[in-house]
Amino acid sequence: MKSGKVLLTAGSTLVFGLLLFVGFQWWAPSLSAESLTKEEVNQTAKDKYPGTIIKTTKSEGEEYQIEMQLETGVYLIRMDAKSGEVRSIKETIVHAAEETTEKMPQKQLTQNEIMARISSQGDLEQIDFVQEKDNSYYKAVVNKKNEKITLILDPYTGAIIDSTMVADSIITENEAIAIAEKHVKGTGDDTEFYQPSGQTPYYLVEVELEDDRDAVVQVDGYTKEVKTITWEDDEVDDNDGHE
C-alpha cells in the first residue's frame, strides 16, 4: 500500500510538471514578444489605410498612436504595439484644409491686376474700387464695338460677377441743332439722324450762315462732339472745326 501511494504521488507530480511545461511553452511566445518598431507600425497602417503618415508616437501602455491623412480627412489610429491590431480609429480634424483657407486672409488684387484680367473685354474707360458695408468689388466701364459695358468684379479673384450694357441716351434733335449753330455761328435749317450698323449714331445739321453760306455739321449722337463740317459751296470737309 505504501509503494502504491508513492507511485500515485510521483505520477501526480509528473502530470503537474507536464502541464506546467506545456503551459509555459504556450505562453512563452507572447511573454517574450517584442514591440513592433515605428517603421513596422507605419507600414501596417499604410497596408490597412492607404494614406500619408503625419506623426507616430508610442504611449506607455504598449500602444502606438498614428496621425494619418486619408482621402476623407485626418484620422487618429490607435494600434497595439505588439500585435499591430487596430484598437480604434477616429477622425480628428474635419475639413482641415477648408478651415485653414477660411482663416487665412485673402490678398486683394490691385487695380492694375484687375485691368490686366479684363483687357479682352474692351477698351477701359473707367475703373473704381467700391467698398460697401458688407461687400467690396471693382466696378469697371469698358467700350466694345461702340457699346459701353459695366463690369462688377470680385476684388480677390478678378472674376466677373455681373455685366451690364450701359444704355447711353442719344441727344435730341434740338440739342444737335444748338450744338451745330453754336459751332459755326449760324441758324439751323434742316436736320437728319443716322444710326449706321456698328457705328455711333449721329446728326447731320444744315446751318445757314449770315454770309449766305451753308454748312452741314455732323454731331455725335452720344458725345455731342462735332465730327465734321462740310461747306456746301465748295464741298470741302473741315475736320478742324473751322469757323
C-alpha positions as CSV (number, residue, x, y, z in Angstrom):
1,M,0.0,0.0,0.0
2,K,2.8,2.3,0.8
3,S,4.5,1.8,-2.5
4,G,1.2,2.5,-4.3
5,K,0.9,5.9,-2.6
6,V,4.4,6.7,-3.6
7,L,3.7,5.8,-7.2
8,L,0.5,7.9,-7.1
9,T,2.3,10.9,-5.8
10,A,5.1,10.6,-8.3
11,G,2.5,10.3,-11.1
12,S,0.7,13.4,-10.0
13,T,3.9,15.3,-9.8
14,L,4.8,14.2,-13.3
15,V,1.4,15.2,-14.7
16,F,1.7,18.6,-13.0
17,G,5.1,19.1,-14.4
18,L,4.0,18.2,-17.9
19,L,1.0,20.7,-17.6
20,L,3.4,23.4,-16.3
21,F,5.8,22.8,-19.2
22,V,3.0,22.8,-21.8
23,G,1.6,26.0,-20.3
24,F,5.0,27.7,-20.3
25,Q,5.5,26.7,-24.0
26,W,2.1,28.1,-24.8
27,W,2.6,31.4,-23.1
28,A,6.3,31.9,-23.7
29,P,5.9,33.4,-27.2
30,S,3.5,36.1,-26.0
31,L,5.6,36.9,-23.0
32,S,8.8,37.2,-25.0
33,A,7.2,39.1,-28.0
34,E,8.9,42.4,-28.6
35,S,7.1,45.6,-29.6
36,L,6.8,46.4,-33.2
37,T,9.1,49.2,-34.5
38,K,7.8,52.5,-35.6
39,E,8.6,51.6,-39.2
40,E,6.7,48.3,-38.9
41,V,3.7,50.0,-37.4
42,N,3.6,52.7,-40.1
43,Q,3.8,50.0,-42.8
44,T,0.9,48.1,-41.2
45,A,-1.2,51.3,-41.1
46,K,-0.4,52.0,-44.7
47,D,-1.4,48.5,-45.7
48,K,-4.7,48.9,-43.9
49,Y,-5.5,52.5,-44.8
50,P,-3.9,54.0,-47.9
51,G,-2.8,57.5,-47.0
52,T,0.0,59.6,-45.6
53,I,1.5,59.3,-42.1
54,I,1.7,62.6,-40.4
55,K,3.0,61.6,-37.0
56,T,3.5,58.4,-35.0
57,T,4.0,58.2,-31.2
58,K,4.2,55.4,-28.7
59,S,2.5,55.5,-25.3
60,E,3.4,53.8,-22.1
61,G,0.5,51.4,-22.4
62,E,2.2,49.5,-25.3
63,E,0.2,51.4,-27.9
64,Y,1.1,53.4,-30.9
65,Q,-0.9,56.4,-31.9
66,I,-0.7,57.3,-35.6
67,E,-2.0,60.5,-37.1
68,M,-2.8,59.8,-40.7
69,Q,-4.1,61.8,-43.7
70,L,-6.7,59.9,-45.6
71,E,-8.9,61.0,-48.5
72,T,-11.8,62.0,-46.2
73,G,-9.7,63.8,-43.6
74,V,-7.1,63.3,-40.8
75,Y,-7.6,60.3,-38.5
76,L,-6.0,59.1,-35.3
77,I,-5.3,55.4,-35.3
78,R,-4.6,53.5,-32.0
79,M,-2.6,50.3,-32.7
80,D,-1.4,47.5,-30.4
81,A,2.4,47.8,-30.1
82,K,3.0,44.1,-30.2
83,S,0.3,42.6,-32.4
84,G,-0.3,45.5,-34.7
85,E,-4.0,45.2,-34.2
86,V,-6.0,48.4,-34.6
87,R,-7.8,49.3,-31.4
88,S,-9.6,52.3,-32.7
89,I,-9.7,54.9,-35.5
90,K,-11.4,58.2,-35.4
91,E,-11.4,61.4,-37.4
92,T,-9.6,64.2,-35.6
93,I,-9.7,67.2,-38.0
94,V,-12.8,67.8,-40.1
95,H,-12.2,69.7,-43.3
96,A,-8.9,70.9,-42.1
97,A,-7.9,72.3,-45.5
98,E,-11.1,74.4,-45.8
99,E,-10.8,75.7,-42.2
100,T,-7.2,76.8,-42.9
101,T,-8.2,78.6,-46.1
102,E,-11.0,80.4,-44.3
103,K,-8.7,81.6,-41.6
104,M,-6.0,82.8,-44.0
105,P,-6.8,86.4,-45.2
106,Q,-7.1,86.6,-49.0
107,K,-5.0,89.1,-50.9
108,Q,-6.9,91.7,-52.7
109,L,-5.9,92.3,-56.4
110,T,-4.5,95.6,-57.4
111,Q,-6.3,97.9,-59.9
112,N,-3.6,97.1,-62.4
113,E,-4.1,93.3,-61.9
114,I,-7.8,93.8,-62.5
115,M,-7.2,95.8,-65.6
116,A,-5.0,93.1,-67.0
117,R,-7.7,90.5,-66.4
118,I,-10.4,92.5,-68.3
119,S,-8.2,93.7,-71.1
120,S,-10.0,91.3,-73.5
121,Q,-13.5,92.8,-72.5
122,G,-12.9,96.0,-74.4
123,D,-11.3,99.4,-74.1
124,L,-11.2,100.5,-70.5
125,E,-12.9,103.9,-69.8
126,Q,-13.2,103.9,-66.0
127,I,-12.4,101.6,-63.0
128,D,-13.2,102.2,-59.4
129,F,-12.9,100.2,-56.1
130,V,-16.2,100.2,-54.3
131,Q,-16.3,99.5,-50.5
132,E,-19.7,98.9,-49.1
133,K,-20.7,97.9,-45.5
134,D,-20.6,94.1,-46.1
135,N,-19.2,93.9,-49.5
136,S,-16.4,95.2,-51.8
137,Y,-15.8,95.0,-55.5
138,Y,-14.3,96.6,-58.5
139,K,-16.5,98.5,-61.0
140,A,-15.2,99.0,-64.5
141,V,-16.7,100.5,-67.6
142,V,-15.4,99.3,-70.9
143,N,-16.2,100.2,-74.5
144,K,-16.5,97.4,-77.0
145,K,-17.8,97.9,-80.6
146,N,-19.3,101.3,-79.6
147,E,-21.2,99.8,-76.7
148,K,-20.4,100.6,-73.1
149,I,-20.5,97.7,-70.6
150,T,-20.3,98.0,-66.8
151,L,-18.4,95.1,-65.2
152,I,-18.6,94.2,-61.5
153,L,-15.6,92.1,-60.5
154,D,-14.5,90.1,-57.4
155,P,-11.6,92.0,-55.8
156,Y,-9.8,88.8,-54.8
157,T,-10.2,86.6,-57.9
158,G,-10.9,89.1,-60.6
159,A,-14.0,87.0,-61.7
160,I,-16.8,89.0,-63.4
161,I,-19.7,88.9,-61.0
162,D,-22.1,91.0,-63.2
163,S,-22.0,92.5,-66.7
164,T,-24.5,95.2,-67.8
165,M,-24.9,97.1,-71.0
166,V,-24.9,100.8,-70.4
167,A,-27.8,102.4,-72.1
168,D,-26.4,105.8,-73.2
169,S,-29.0,108.3,-74.0
170,I,-28.9,109.8,-77.5
171,I,-29.1,113.6,-77.6
172,T,-32.3,115.2,-79.0
173,E,-32.6,116.8,-82.4
174,N,-32.9,120.3,-80.7
175,E,-29.6,119.6,-78.8
176,A,-27.8,118.7,-82.0
177,I,-29.1,121.9,-83.7
178,A,-28.0,124.0,-80.8
179,I,-24.5,122.5,-80.9
180,A,-24.2,123.0,-84.7
181,E,-25.4,126.6,-84.5
182,K,-23.0,127.5,-81.8
183,H,-20.1,125.8,-83.6
184,V,-20.4,127.7,-86.9
185,K,-22.4,130.6,-85.7
186,G,-25.5,130.3,-87.9
187,T,-29.1,129.2,-87.9
188,G,-30.2,125.6,-88.1
189,D,-32.2,124.9,-91.3
190,D,-32.6,121.1,-91.7
191,T,-31.6,118.0,-89.6
192,E,-31.3,114.3,-90.4
193,F,-30.5,111.5,-87.9
194,Y,-28.3,108.5,-88.9
195,Q,-27.7,105.3,-87.0
196,P,-25.5,103.0,-89.1
197,S,-24.9,99.4,-88.0
198,G,-21.7,99.1,-85.9
199,Q,-21.1,102.8,-85.7
200,T,-22.0,105.6,-83.4
201,P,-25.3,107.4,-84.3
202,Y,-25.0,111.0,-85.4
203,Y,-27.0,114.0,-86.7
204,L,-26.3,116.0,-89.8
205,V,-27.4,119.5,-89.2
206,E,-27.6,122.0,-92.1
207,V,-26.8,125.5,-90.8
208,E,-27.2,128.8,-92.8
209,L,-24.7,131.5,-92.0
210,E,-25.1,135.3,-92.3
211,D,-23.0,135.4,-95.4
212,D,-25.4,133.1,-97.1
213,R,-23.1,130.1,-96.9
214,D,-24.5,126.8,-95.9
215,A,-22.7,124.2,-93.7
216,V,-23.5,120.7,-92.9
217,V,-22.4,119.8,-89.3
218,Q,-22.0,116.2,-88.2
219,V,-22.8,115.9,-84.4
220,D,-22.1,112.7,-82.4
221,G,-25.3,111.4,-81.0
222,Y,-23.7,110.3,-77.7
223,T,-20.8,112.6,-77.0
224,K,-22.2,115.8,-78.6
225,E,-18.9,116.2,-80.4
226,V,-18.7,117.9,-83.8
227,K,-17.1,115.3,-86.0
228,T,-17.0,117.1,-89.4
229,I,-18.2,120.3,-91.2
230,T,-19.0,120.3,-94.9
231,W,-19.4,123.7,-96.7
232,E,-21.9,123.3,-99.4
233,D,-20.5,125.9,-101.7
234,D,-17.1,124.2,-102.1
235,E,-18.0,120.7,-100.7
236,V,-14.8,120.7,-98.6
237,D,-14.7,118.8,-95.4
238,D,-13.3,120.7,-92.5
239,N,-12.2,118.3,-89.8
240,D,-10.5,121.0,-87.7
241,G,-13.7,122.7,-86.7
242,H,-13.1,125.8,-89.0
243,E,-15.4,128.6,-88.2
